[in-house]
């Protein structure tokens, strides 16, 4: 399993993003962020099975985007993951894409 960069316009997360696969996804972020335009958008709308590791992946993506001088936002963040982000105090770090 891998993150995909859909036509170099956004990073698409898979249906399953749990602790078991999060490290692999995080390693793949840097080169994918590098080919994104100035606005890096992570599409989380396909997420169906996830845990707090999905937040870690999104935050790593945000860090990589900001380090590359790009902005970052998330499209389609599931309600339960948005609630987890709020619980951990990081919801503001994952702005919704419009």
N, C-alpha and C positions, 0 to 999 in steps of 0.2 A: 504494500500500500504506500501511496505517496501523495503529497500535496500536488496539485496541478495548477499551472498558470494558464488560465483560459485566454487564449489569443493575446497573451501579454497584457491583458487589461485588468485581471483580478486573480487573486489566489483563491482556489476553491478547496474547501475542507471536505473530507470524506464523510460518509454516514456514521462511521465509528471512529471516535477519537478518545481513547482511554489511556490510562497509564501504560498499558502494555505496548502501545505504539507511539506514544508522545515523543520519546527521545529521537526516534527515527525521523519523525516529522520536523522536529526542531532543527536537526542537522541539515535538512533540505531547504530551510528557509532562506539562507543568505543568497545563494545563487538565484533563487526565484524572485526575491525582492529586488535584486540588482537589475533584472530585466523589466521591472514594472515602471510605468510612467511616474511622474512626480507625485501622484496620488495613489498610494497602495491601498487596495480594497480587498479585504478578506471576506469571501462569501461563505458564511456559516449556515446557510439555509438548508443544506443537505444533512446537517448533523441530526442524528436520531439517537445514538447511544454515545454518551460522553460522561466524563467525570471532571473533577477540578483540573485535571491535566490539560484539558482543552483550553482552559484559561491561561495556563502556562505557555502553551503553544501560541495563542493569540498575543500574549504579552511579549514573547520573544520576537514575534513578527513585527510588533509595534517598535520594539527596540531597534531591530535591524532597519526598519524603514526610517526612523528618526536619525539613526547613525548615518544613513545614506542621504540625509537632507530631504527626505520625502515625508509627506503627511500620511496618516494612517486612519482608516475607518473600517467598520465591520458591517456587512450587509446580512440581514436575516438571522441575527443572533437569536437562538431559541429563548423563550421566556425563562425557562428553568436555568439556563446558563447566565442570563442577565441577572436573575435573582442571586445566583451564586457569586457573581462579580460584585453585586451590591453587598452581600454578606462579608466578602473579603475586603471590601473597601476599594475596589479597583474599577468599578463601573465607569467612572469618568475617564478612565484610560482607554476605553473601548467605545469611542463615539460611533453612533449609527451613521451608515452611509445613506445618502439620499439619492 
